Amino acid sequence: MILTFVLHVLLFIVGVFQVESHDVQSVMLGDSVTLNSNVSEVQLTDEIVWRFDTSRIVNAIDLGNPKYYDERFRDRLKLERNGSLTINDTRTTDTGVYKFSTIINNKELIKTFSVTVYAPVPIPVITSVTSQCSSSLESSSSPTCVLRCSVMDVFRGNLSWYKGTSLLSSISVSNLSMSLSLPLEVEYQDNNTYRCVVNNPLSNQTKHVCITDLCQLCSDEVSFCESTEAVIRLVVTALVGVAAAAAFIVLVYDIRLRRVELERHQSHSAGSDTLKQE
């Protein structure tokens, strides 16, 4: 320790060249990330310090016996033999700036890392803001319906509406975890394909919507998206009806057969009684 202090003083007196670099890392919540020092073990003869924002989290003079300080990282940090730092079981609170520093060949090496921990984005929810059913065309030949796509607790993500592959509108959030909501005005009975997408750099979720499911005119018109389902229901109903009719025919035939057999048995019995009396 004394030798290290003396060396620092001498370097301060003579002047120290400083080498700095910066790296950006993104990691999914719960995964591990390694902040690479890009130096070899043999080069590390001086003290190593890792900081998170302004707090010292790792200090090592002997690479085999590092000291960990910050309770937020309890049992989740590992100092590698080359000075790199691995963070296990990452949390969103681990987002921030990490700084590695040491002295190699009389040069102070400083490397910073901007780390962002992303949580998986949730599936967006689409609702109709206007009435579920419009009773009249009013003054417009093409009445419109307003849909709203919403998502809860998004961190550094985007919420977007697409028509096919074309982006219609988008909204984003940066450093805060918050809910997002984005409206979309469409025409009733619009058969185009729309989708709402929420994404961050590491994950995305898509929700498709059929306009005629959420925005319908009060008429006898059948929903375009429900037409296939209606056909399936019709076919199933027809099959059930045919099966019921077949079962009824079999039942009637069985009853008639039993009746004929009963009449034959009764006739045979009556004939036997007559012969006995004679």
C-alpha atoms as a printed R data frame, in Angstrom:
    type eleno elety resid chain resno        x       y       z
1   ATOM     1    CA   MET     A     1    0.000   0.000   0.000
2   ATOM     2    CA   ILE     A     2    2.862   2.388   0.873
3   ATOM     3    CA   LEU     A     3    4.613   1.614  -2.413
4   ATOM     4    CA   THR     A     4    1.374   2.241  -4.291
5   ATOM     5    CA   PHE     A     5    0.929   5.584  -2.548
6   ATOM     6    CA   VAL     A     6    4.514   6.610  -3.282
7   ATOM     7    CA   LEU     A     7    4.096   5.603  -6.925
8   ATOM     8    CA   HIS     A     8    0.927   7.692  -7.191
9   ATOM     9    CA   VAL     A     9    2.752  10.691  -5.697
10  ATOM    10    CA   LEU     A    10    5.687  10.303  -8.098
11  ATOM    11    CA   LEU     A    11    3.370   9.962 -11.056
12  ATOM    12    CA   PHE     A    12    1.502  13.048  -9.937
13  ATOM    13    CA   ILE     A    13    4.754  14.989  -9.698
14  ATOM    14    CA   VAL     A    14    6.157  13.840 -13.036
15  ATOM    15    CA   GLY     A    15    2.843  13.964 -14.772
16  ATOM    16    CA   VAL     A    16    0.627  11.121 -15.828
17  ATOM    17    CA   PHE     A    17   -0.665  10.487 -19.299
18  ATOM    18    CA   GLN     A    18   -4.342   9.615 -19.234
19  ATOM    19    CA   VAL     A    19   -5.999   7.209 -21.650
20  ATOM    20    CA   GLU     A    20   -9.788   7.223 -21.746
21  ATOM    21    CA   SER     A    21  -12.380   5.237 -23.686
22  ATOM    22    CA   HIS     A    22  -16.143   4.817 -23.599
23  ATOM    23    CA   ASP     A    23  -18.395   1.855 -24.283
24  ATOM    24    CA   VAL     A    24  -22.168   1.362 -24.411
25  ATOM    25    CA   GLN     A    25  -23.861  -1.827 -23.169
26  ATOM    26    CA   SER     A    26  -27.487  -2.959 -23.234
27  ATOM    27    CA   VAL     A    27  -28.743  -5.959 -21.271
28  ATOM    28    CA   MET     A    28  -32.094  -7.638 -20.658
29  ATOM    29    CA   LEU     A    29  -33.436  -7.655 -17.111
30  ATOM    30    CA   GLY     A    30  -32.124 -10.680 -15.194
31  ATOM    31    CA   ASP     A    31  -29.281 -11.438 -17.616
32  ATOM    32    CA   SER     A    32  -25.560 -10.998 -16.960
33  ATOM    33    CA   VAL     A    33  -23.284  -8.408 -18.529
34  ATOM    34    CA   THR     A    34  -19.482  -8.167 -18.555
35  ATOM    35    CA   LEU     A    35  -17.759  -4.794 -18.713
36  ATOM    36    CA   ASN     A    36  -14.503  -5.598 -20.480
37  ATOM    37    CA   SER     A    37  -11.370  -3.759 -19.376
38  ATOM    38    CA   ASN     A    38   -9.535  -4.841 -22.573
39  ATOM    39    CA   VAL     A    39   -6.275  -5.331 -20.676
40  ATOM    40    CA   SER     A    40   -4.356  -8.505 -19.874
41  ATOM    41    CA   GLU     A    41   -3.735  -9.874 -16.395
42  ATOM    42    CA   VAL     A    42    0.029  -9.351 -16.666
43  ATOM    43    CA   GLN     A    43   -0.457  -5.634 -17.245
44  ATOM    44    CA   LEU     A    44   -2.355  -5.153 -14.005
45  ATOM    45    CA   THR     A    45    0.283  -4.358 -11.395
46  ATOM    46    CA   ASP     A    46   -1.486  -1.404  -9.808
47  ATOM    47    CA   GLU     A    47   -4.676  -0.909  -7.876
48  ATOM    48    CA   ILE     A    48   -7.975  -1.397  -9.726
49  ATOM    49    CA   VAL     A    49  -11.061   0.648  -8.921
50  ATOM    50    CA   TRP     A    50  -14.582   0.261 -10.319
51  ATOM    51    CA   ARG     A    51  -17.196   2.944  -9.692
52  ATOM    52    CA   PHE     A    52  -20.915   3.083 -10.362
53  ATOM    53    CA   ASP     A    53  -21.878   6.707 -10.991
54  ATOM    54    CA   THR     A    54  -20.029   8.341  -8.054
55  ATOM    55    CA   SER     A    55  -19.865   5.326  -5.715
56  ATOM    56    CA   ARG     A    56  -16.911   2.957  -5.485
57  ATOM    57    CA   ILE     A    57  -18.187  -0.596  -5.851
58  ATOM    58    CA   VAL     A    58  -14.988  -2.664  -6.316
59  ATOM    59    CA   ASN     A    59  -11.414  -2.111  -5.181
60  ATOM    60    CA   ALA     A    60   -8.547  -4.547  -5.741
61  ATOM    61    CA   ILE     A    61   -4.807  -4.394  -5.188
62  ATOM    62    CA   ASP     A    62   -4.652  -8.171  -5.275
63  ATOM    63    CA   LEU     A    63   -6.827  -9.508  -8.108
64  ATOM    64    CA   GLY     A    64   -7.423 -12.671  -6.137
65  ATOM    65    CA   ASN     A    65   -8.865 -10.776  -3.203
66  ATOM    66    CA   PRO     A    66  -11.110  -7.931  -4.416
67  ATOM    67    CA   LYS     A    67  -13.293  -5.921  -2.052
68  ATOM    68    CA   TYR     A    68  -16.928  -5.181  -2.868
69  ATOM    69    CA   TYR     A    69  -18.627  -2.198  -1.281
70  ATOM    70    CA   ASP     A    70  -22.086  -1.300  -2.572
71  ATOM    71    CA   GLU     A    71  -24.935  -3.273  -0.935
72  ATOM    72    CA   ARG     A    72  -27.079  -2.772  -4.033
73  ATOM    73    CA   PHE     A    73  -24.836  -5.279  -5.791
74  ATOM    74    CA   ARG     A    74  -24.548  -7.787  -2.952
75  ATOM    75    CA   ASP     A    75  -23.385 -11.185  -4.297
76  ATOM    76    CA   ARG     A    76  -23.948 -10.022  -7.908
77  ATOM    77    CA   LEU     A    77  -20.484  -8.697  -8.839
78  ATOM    78    CA   LYS     A    78  -17.445 -10.666  -9.970
79  ATOM    79    CA   LEU     A    79  -14.052  -9.158 -10.755
80  ATOM    80    CA   GLU     A    80  -12.332 -11.131 -13.513
81  ATOM    81    CA   ARG     A    81   -8.579 -11.813 -13.610
82  ATOM    82    CA   ASN     A    82   -8.097  -9.182 -16.314
83  ATOM    83    CA   GLY     A    83   -9.916  -6.517 -14.329
84  ATOM    84    CA   SER     A    84  -13.207  -6.851 -16.207
85  ATOM    85    CA   LEU     A    85  -16.374  -6.683 -14.140
86  ATOM    86    CA   THR     A    86  -19.329  -9.063 -14.489
87  ATOM    87    CA   ILE     A    87  -22.743  -8.052 -13.145
88  ATOM    88    CA   ASN     A    88  -25.122 -10.976 -12.589
89  ATOM    89    CA   ASP     A    89  -28.921 -10.969 -12.256
90  ATOM    90    CA   THR     A    90  -29.187  -7.410 -13.570
91  ATOM    91    CA   ARG     A    91  -31.890  -5.032 -12.375
92  ATOM    92    CA   THR     A    92  -33.263  -1.846 -13.865
93  ATOM    93    CA   THR     A    93  -31.588   0.052 -11.011
94  ATOM    94    CA   ASP     A    94  -28.228  -1.087 -12.403
95  ATOM    95    CA   THR     A    95  -28.707   1.351 -15.287
96  ATOM    96    CA   GLY     A    96  -26.032   4.048 -15.188
97  ATOM    97    CA   VAL     A    97  -22.361   4.847 -15.793
98  ATOM    98    CA   TYR     A    98  -19.575   2.515 -14.648
99  ATOM    99    CA   LYS     A    99  -15.932   3.582 -14.544
100 ATOM   100    CA   PHE     A   100  -12.845   1.375 -14.542
101 ATOM   101    CA   SER     A   101   -9.519   2.930 -13.585
102 ATOM   102    CA   THR     A   102   -5.933   1.711 -13.037
103 ATOM   103    CA   ILE     A   103   -2.369   2.652 -13.960
104 ATOM   104    CA   ILE     A   104   -0.487   0.749 -16.650
105 ATOM   105    CA   ASN     A   105    3.044   1.712 -17.767
106 ATOM   106    CA   ASN     A   106    2.820   5.046 -15.974
107 ATOM   107    CA   LYS     A   107   -0.407   5.843 -17.764
108 ATOM   108    CA   GLU     A   108   -3.737   6.156 -16.047
109 ATOM   109    CA   LEU     A   109   -6.254   4.018 -17.901
110 ATOM   110    CA   ILE     A   110   -9.861   5.100 -17.514
111 ATOM   111    CA   LYS     A   111  -12.697   3.331 -19.250
112 ATOM   112    CA   THR     A   112  -16.361   4.213 -18.825
113 ATOM   113    CA   PHE     A   113  -19.434   2.144 -19.675
114 ATOM   114    CA   SER     A   114  -22.980   3.387 -20.154
115 ATOM   115    CA   VAL     A   115  -25.137   0.417 -19.157
116 ATOM   116    CA   THR     A   116  -28.896   0.229 -19.709
117 ATOM   117    CA   VAL     A   117  -30.979  -2.633 -18.308
118 ATOM   118    CA   TYR     A   118  -34.227  -3.176 -20.233
119 ATOM   119    CA   ALA     A   119  -37.278  -5.048 -18.994
120 ATOM   120    CA   PRO     A   120  -39.322  -7.038 -21.550
121 ATOM   121    CA   VAL     A   121  -42.084  -4.836 -22.939
122 ATOM   122    CA   PRO     A   122  -45.701  -5.868 -22.178
123 ATOM   123    CA   ILE     A   123  -48.348  -6.666 -24.790
124 ATOM   124    CA   PRO     A   124  -50.242  -3.496 -25.776
125 ATOM   125    CA   VAL     A   125  -54.003  -3.196 -25.233
126 ATOM   126    CA   ILE     A   126  -56.294  -1.727 -27.913
127 ATOM   127    CA   THR     A   127  -59.696  -0.254 -27.061
128 ATOM   128    CA   SER     A   128  -62.334   1.793 -28.847
129 ATOM   129    CA   VAL     A   129  -62.630   5.349 -27.561
130 ATOM   130    CA   THR     A   130  -65.812   6.083 -29.492
131 ATOM   131    CA   SER     A   131  -69.074   4.180 -29.256
132 ATOM   132    CA   GLN     A   132  -68.881   0.474 -30.086
133 ATOM   133    CA   CYS     A   133  -71.658   0.962 -32.600
134 ATOM   134    CA   SER     A   134  -72.540   4.011 -34.700
135 ATOM   135    CA   SER     A   135  -76.276   4.298 -35.488
136 ATOM   136    CA   SER     A   136  -76.024   6.750 -38.374
137 ATOM   137    CA   LEU     A   137  -73.678   8.113 -40.949
138 ATOM   138    CA   GLU     A   138  -74.569  11.628 -39.764
139 ATOM   139    CA   SER     A   139  -73.257  14.261 -42.157
140 ATOM   140    CA   SER     A   140  -70.211  12.305 -43.229
141 ATOM   141    CA   SER     A   141  -70.202   9.657 -45.917
142 ATOM   142    CA   SER     A   142  -67.241   8.016 -44.186
143 ATOM   143    CA   PRO     A   143  -67.770   8.089 -40.404
144 ATOM   144    CA   THR     A   144  -64.668   7.626 -38.288
145 ATOM   145    CA   CYS     A   145  -63.863   5.661 -35.175
146 ATOM   146    CA   VAL     A   146  -61.081   6.382 -32.671
147 ATOM   147    CA   LEU     A   147  -58.993   3.515 -31.298
148 ATOM   148    CA   ARG     A   148  -56.493   3.815 -28.472
149 ATOM   149    CA   CYS     A   149  -53.430   1.638 -27.973
150 ATOM   150    CA   SER     A   150  -52.062   1.617 -24.420
151 ATOM   151    CA   VAL     A   151  -49.173  -0.029 -22.615
152 ATOM   152    CA   MET     A   152  -48.115   0.042 -18.960
153 ATOM   153    CA   ASP     A   153  -44.676   0.745 -17.442
154 ATOM   154    CA   VAL     A   154  -42.401   1.181 -20.452
155 ATOM   155    CA   PHE     A   155  -38.771   2.206 -19.914
156 ATOM   156    CA   ARG     A   156  -36.945   3.819 -22.835
157 ATOM   157    CA   GLY     A   157  -39.384   2.418 -25.376
158 ATOM   158    CA   ASN     A   158  -41.601   3.364 -28.307
159 ATOM   159    CA   LEU     A   159  -45.304   2.890 -29.003
160 ATOM   160    CA   SER     A   160  -46.316   2.985 -32.682
161 ATOM   161    CA   TRP     A   161  -49.313   2.502 -34.994
162 ATOM   162    CA   TYR     A   162  -48.773   0.797 -38.357
163 ATOM   163    CA   LYS     A   163  -51.038   0.346 -41.365
164 ATOM   164    CA   GLY     A   164  -49.555  -2.649 -43.121
165 ATOM   165    CA   THR     A   165  -45.852  -1.801 -43.185
166 ATOM   166    CA   SER     A   166  -46.358   1.985 -43.091
167 ATOM   167    CA   LEU     A   167  -45.718   3.867 -39.846
168 ATOM   168    CA   LEU     A   168  -48.690   6.120 -39.018
169 ATOM   169    CA   SER     A   169  -47.705   7.614 -35.648
170 ATOM   170    CA   SER     A   170  -45.328   7.010 -32.773
171 ATOM   171    CA   ILE     A   171  -44.588   8.136 -29.212
172 ATOM   172    CA   SER     A   172  -41.579   7.370 -27.009
173 ATOM   173    CA   VAL     A   173  -40.375   7.590 -23.418
174 ATOM   174    CA   SER     A   174  -36.752   8.024 -22.380
175 ATOM   175    CA   ASN     A   175  -35.476   7.732 -18.824
176 ATOM   176    CA   LEU     A   176  -38.677   7.247 -16.846
177 ATOM   177    CA   SER     A   177  -40.766   4.104 -16.540
178 ATOM   178    CA   MET     A   178  -44.267   5.204 -17.444
179 ATOM   179    CA   SER     A   179  -47.454   4.279 -19.299
180 ATOM   180    CA   LEU     A   180  -47.969   5.259 -22.936
181 ATOM   181    CA   SER     A   181  -51.159   5.772 -24.915
182 ATOM   182    CA   LEU     A   182  -51.583   6.532 -28.616
183 ATOM   183    CA   PRO     A   183  -54.901   7.195 -30.441
184 ATOM   184    CA   LEU     A   184  -55.711   6.298 -34.037
185 ATOM   185    CA   GLU     A   185  -58.621   7.620 -36.096
186 ATOM   186    CA   VAL     A   186  -59.939   5.209 -38.738
187 ATOM   187    CA   GLU     A   187  -63.032   4.790 -40.885
188 ATOM   188    CA   TYR     A   188  -65.805   2.389 -39.931
189 ATOM   189    CA   GLN     A   189  -65.770  -0.899 -41.839
190 ATOM   190    CA   ASP     A   190  -62.110  -0.357 -42.796
191 ATOM   191    CA   ASN     A   191  -60.735  -3.722 -43.922
192 ATOM   192    CA   ASN     A   192  -57.059  -2.696 -43.866
193 ATOM   193    CA   THR     A   193  -54.607  -4.367 -41.500
194 ATOM   194    CA   TYR     A   194  -53.555  -2.256 -38.519
195 ATOM   195    CA   ARG     A   195  -51.154  -3.119 -35.723
196 ATOM   196    CA   CYS     A   196  -49.849  -1.465 -32.595
197 ATOM   197    CA   VAL     A   197  -46.201  -2.128 -31.698
198 ATOM   198    CA   VAL     A   198  -44.332  -1.438 -28.464
199 ATOM   199    CA   ASN     A   199  -40.584  -1.943 -28.462
200 ATOM   200    CA   ASN     A   200  -37.282  -1.126 -26.824
201 ATOM   201    CA   PRO     A   201  -33.800  -2.016 -28.157
202 ATOM   202    CA   LEU     A   202  -34.023  -5.597 -26.856
203 ATOM   203    CA   SER     A   203  -37.686  -6.649 -27.079
204 ATOM   204    CA   ASN     A   204  -40.960  -5.898 -28.864
205 ATOM   205    CA   GLN     A   205  -44.641  -6.851 -28.766
206 ATOM   206    CA   THR     A   206  -47.253  -6.494 -31.515
207 ATOM   207    CA   LYS     A   207  -51.052  -6.371 -31.264
208 ATOM   208    CA   HIS     A   208  -53.086  -6.682 -34.471
209 ATOM   209    CA   VAL     A   209  -56.548  -5.191 -34.674
210 ATOM   210    CA   CYS     A   210  -59.516  -5.645 -36.975
211 ATOM   211    CA   ILE     A   211  -61.361  -2.354 -37.272
212 ATOM   212    CA   THR     A   212  -64.771  -3.978 -37.765
213 ATOM   213    CA   ASP     A   213  -64.372  -5.820 -34.448
214 ATOM   214    CA   LEU     A   214  -64.126  -2.588 -32.451
215 ATOM   215    CA   CYS     A   215  -65.904  -0.104 -34.719
216 ATOM   216    CA   GLN     A   216  -69.253  -1.249 -36.125
217 ATOM   217    CA   LEU     A   217  -72.274   0.445 -37.665
218 ATOM   218    CA   CYS     A   218  -75.634  -0.459 -36.113
219 ATOM   219    CA   SER     A   219  -76.913  -2.446 -39.085
220 ATOM   220    CA   ASP     A   220  -77.302  -5.993 -40.272
221 ATOM   221    CA   GLU     A   221  -73.851  -5.913 -41.808
222 ATOM   222    CA   VAL     A   222  -71.588  -8.771 -40.806
223 ATOM   223    CA   SER     A   223  -68.151  -7.953 -39.464
224 ATOM   224    CA   PHE     A   224  -65.457  -8.650 -42.018
225 ATOM   225    CA   CYS     A   225  -63.200 -10.185 -39.372
226 ATOM   226    CA   GLU     A   226  -66.029 -12.320 -38.006
227 ATOM   227    CA   SER     A   227  -67.130 -13.714 -41.396
228 ATOM   228    CA   THR     A   228  -64.832 -16.732 -41.218
229 ATOM   229    CA   GLU     A   229  -65.927 -17.469 -37.689
230 ATOM   230    CA   ALA     A   230  -69.581 -17.134 -38.741
231 ATOM   231    CA   VAL     A   231  -69.085 -19.647 -41.569
232 ATOM   232    CA   ILE     A   232  -67.461 -22.082 -39.181
233 ATOM   233    CA   ARG     A   233  -70.328 -21.708 -36.719
234 ATOM   234    CA   LEU     A   234  -72.840 -22.282 -39.568
235 ATOM   235    CA   VAL     A   235  -71.074 -25.452 -40.721
236 ATOM   236    CA   VAL     A   236  -70.866 -26.807 -37.181
237 ATOM   237    CA   THR     A   237  -74.562 -26.068 -36.622
238 ATOM   238    CA   ALA     A   238  -75.466 -27.855 -39.868
239 ATOM   239    CA   LEU     A   239  -73.397 -30.902 -38.917
240 ATOM   240    CA   VAL     A   240  -75.007 -31.038 -35.488
241 ATOM   241    CA   GLY     A   241  -78.451 -30.824 -37.153
242 ATOM   242    CA   VAL     A   242  -77.639 -33.678 -39.544
243 ATOM   243    CA   ALA     A   243  -76.343 -35.806 -36.678
244 ATOM   244    CA   ALA     A   244  -79.476 -35.107 -34.645
245 ATOM   245    CA   ALA     A   245  -81.723 -36.011 -37.607
246 ATOM   246    CA   ALA     A   246  -79.819 -39.258 -38.164
247 ATOM   247    CA   ALA     A   247  -80.116 -40.152 -34.501
248 ATOM   248    CA   PHE     A   248  -83.871 -39.463 -34.616
249 ATOM   249    CA   ILE     A   249  -84.325 -41.706 -37.687
250 ATOM   250    CA   VAL     A   250  -82.406 -44.539 -36.023
251 ATOM   251    CA   LEU     A   251  -84.512 -44.137 -32.878
252 ATOM   252    CA   VAL     A   252  -87.805 -44.246 -34.834
253 ATOM   253    CA   TYR     A   253  -86.639 -47.300 -36.762
254 ATOM   254    CA   ASP     A   254  -85.667 -49.061 -33.547
255 ATOM   255    CA   ILE     A   255  -89.059 -48.313 -31.957
256 ATOM   256    CA   ARG     A   256  -90.920 -49.649 -35.010
257 ATOM   257    CA   LEU     A   257  -88.783 -52.788 -35.057
258 ATOM   258    CA   ARG     A   258  -89.468 -53.462 -31.388
259 ATOM   259    CA   ARG     A   259  -93.205 -52.914 -31.971
260 ATOM   260    CA   VAL     A   260  -93.286 -55.435 -34.842
261 ATOM   261    CA   GLU     A   261  -91.427 -58.000 -32.742
262 ATOM   262    CA   LEU     A   262  -93.860 -57.447 -29.861
263 ATOM   263    CA   GLU     A   263  -96.874 -57.924 -32.146
264 ATOM   264    CA   ARG     A   264  -95.410 -61.144 -33.525
265 ATOM   265    CA   HIS     A   265  -94.772 -62.432 -30.040
266 ATOM   266    CA   GLN     A   266  -98.313 -61.605 -28.948
267 ATOM   267    CA   SER     A   267  -99.769 -63.291 -32.055
268 ATOM   268    CA   HIS     A   268  -97.696 -66.399 -31.460
269 ATOM   269    CA   SER     A   269  -98.805 -66.528 -27.832
270 ATOM   270    CA   ALA     A   270 -102.468 -66.185 -28.808
271 ATOM   271    CA   GLY     A   271 -102.169 -69.058 -31.289
272 ATOM   272    CA   SER     A   272 -100.592 -71.311 -28.685
273 ATOM   273    CA   ASP     A   273 -103.437 -70.637 -26.218
274 ATOM   274    CA   THR     A   274 -106.025 -71.546 -28.861
275 ATOM   275    CA   LEU     A   275 -104.404 -74.903 -29.585
276 ATOM   276    CA   LYS     A   276 -104.289 -75.731 -25.891
277 ATOM   277    CA   GLN     A   277 -108.025 -75.037 -25.460
278 ATOM   278    CA   GLU     A   278 -108.882 -77.316 -28.366
